[in-house]
């Protein structure tokens, strides 16, 4: 069953602009992860944020987590054409032995 | 180089003809899993394995089998493929089920 839902489904911006994607989930989580997928290729892990963390940075990526609202956001600053890809959030629930559950993704298009 | 290797990358087969998609990882990970990705449905987990000889069903296990006889290998078996199993398949491995996952490059399967 899918727990995370990304918003928007698709996003189109110009190079240099910031891109923000959101993820909402339903149940208590252990951690939340963001992945990137170039067209038809394997997913690549970007960042993991634990339930007791509120913000993490990695290069041009900034992830926030609001457990009270059950939501996370991924911000890509100063976007480049090479950032064009689909971005997925994946949650690990906080009950028993849990594994990654992916959302349906946000398709990001960055135009030169 | 740390990697997850799937074979084949592309496969066209006929209904009912048994096939196996292989997956191998070189990171000594405990946890491996299989996903299928379909347009509009995101990634859905088929089966996962927490260790050698330990496997369990994911969200969409019907029509699939797996085995984990060695830590590094986790093949996906379709005993009698049907057209509704046409999809893009990914194998993934991680140290534990809740940690960063490494994905293979995918197997695009078409069943006619």
Interface residues (C-beta under 8 A of the other chain):
Chain A: X1 X2 X30 X31 X33 X35 X40 X41 X42 X43 X44 X45 X48 X88 X90 X92 X97 X98 X99 X100 X101 X102 X103 X104 X105
Chain B: X4 X31 X33 X35 X40 X41 X42 X43 X44 X45 X48 X50 X58 X59 X88 X90 X92 X97 X98 X99 X100 X101 X102 X103 X104 X105 X106 X108
